[in-house]
Amino acid sequence: MLKEENNPVIASVSASTGREASEFVSMPLPASLFQGTDSVSGTGLSTAVDGSYATHGGTSSVVYQVAMDLDTLYKALDVSQSVSVGFGPIGGVSEKSEFVQTLRLTTFSVNIVVRAKHVMGTDTATAFKLKSGINPPSGNSELRNFFRSYGDAFVSSITTGSEYYAVYTFYAQSKEEQQSVSIELKANGIFEFGSVDAGLQTKLNKVTTSTQVRLAFNQNISGIANPKFPKPDDMIDYALAFPSLPIDAPAIVAFAVTGYEHVPNMSGFDPVAKNREFLVGPDGGGGLSRYLVAETELLNQIEWLKKIYAFYQGFKDSKVDEVQREAQANLDALNAQFLLYENDPTATLTKPALPSLDMGTPMLEYSVAQSPTQGGNGGSPFNDVDINTYIQNQTYVSAVQLRTGSEVDALIVTYQATAKSTSVQTYHGGGGGSLSQTLQVRPGQFIKKLSGRSASRVDQLRITLDDDRSVVGGGGGGSPFDWQVPSGSVVMGFAGRSGSRLDQVEAVYATLKSASWKK
């Protein structure tokens, strides 16, 4: 399995599937036509049927689709497994199911999927029956034994070839924000679905660089040995060329399963078939599994929110903590039904109460303010802080330097966006004076105080961290000032005015607030 996550725009997404090895069991995948499978867990088992099949020739395509929900995302990626495989407690997780897990989807996520496919051929079962020596199960005891050996279905078609897929994920926090993303996509000519041409790259670049919604980019390749992944800016050219690449490591890019209730003389299989449909629905994406998805997406949003809280001085939100505990308990209750089915596919299954889903989804909330302005109105204005993305990207001031003589000639600030693993340096002022030492700021540290002297310009400036280290420079002109960030707030960066000197400065600071809840 080859996978690369390249998130240059706004956020990085962990390669972890979100499953702890100590809590979940990995099982073998189905790999051949007519092989038995547990379609709820995705596990490959022994073969109970045989028959005839037809082979269809190869095809190729390059398409895109906008997915506003998981069901559409699964269809866009042609994920062959039930949703429960990727989100349930036991799974033979395929490459695509695992890929979806790495996206860490939240309730209102929007995904743009670009998929290039080169199919060598598809084998499809045309007739099938139980193998000689295997009798139709009768009664619950025989059904349980049959299920343990052969599962609830068999592989009825299998497609081999190669494919490339890339996904931009916009982590909208509310239905309104989700709709605004959709409107923005359509305004740039990216509609629900369509074929891919070279112009799509320009449209994607425009949307992904202008959006104020947290964003990630992920991609995957199968069927090609030792592939080189394209950069996001080259993704469309790569996708268009992909079908012409030689398939030197053929992979299973899709398969379909058929329940044993459709095999001749298997009418007694209905109890298992009904339980399967109760868990995953008739198409693998319904039943209780849709609640698995809803609880997981809620927990993903809470996890992200609590990372923000932890990054900015450990903000506490008791309701978020309470709903997290409740959502985890609800997810455990759902998983218990899937585990019960795995132990006894004829058992009576029930839908547990899921009160956490009545709460909606938590949305990050904060207020922004500025310290008193120091200095005059010379020069041109600047503001380093994009309040729409700064906190979402876990940004902080990582270094500060000054150029000073009798006044403050320049303010030089480095900002580190932790979630993007990127940094940017801003320079406000001229080249006069002498350069100070760099005040290095470690993650978890923040500016607590601005002090100095000012009049028509900033005559002197001291920037002090919460560990009392500081950088200072300037002269004795002007009047003194001394400002400290309010308790519970963090300095995000600086605004002001500058030309040949630092004419004006103020701190921009944020105060985290309890999350709002959106349905």
Buried (B, 14 or more C-beta within 10 A) or exposed (E): EBBBBBBBBBBBBEEEBBBEEEEBEEBEBBEEBBBBBBBBBBBBBEBBBBBEBEEEEBBBEBBBBBBBBBBBBBBBBBBBBBBBBBBBBBBBBBBBBBBBBBBBBBBBBBBBBBBBBBBBBBBBBEEBBBBEEBEBBEEBEEBBEBBBBBBBBBBBBBBBBBBBBBBBBBBBBBBEBBBBBBEBBEEBEBEEEEEBEEEBBEBBBBBBEEBBBBBBBBBBBBBBEEBEBBEBEEBBEBBBEBBEBEBEBBBBBBBBBBBBBEBEEBEBBEBBBBBBBBBBBEEBBBBBBBBBBBBBBBBBBBEBBBEBBEBBBEBEBEEBEEBBEBBBBBBEBBBBBBBBBBEBBBBEBEEBEBEBBEBBBBBBBBEBEBBEBBBBEBBEEBBBBBBEBBBBBBBBBBBBBBBBEEBBBBBBBBBBBBBBEBEEEBBBBBEBBEBBEBBEBEEEBBBBBBBBBBEBBBBBBBBBBBEEEBBBBBBEBBEEBEBEBEEEBBBBBBBBBBEEBBBBBBBBBBBBEEBEBBE
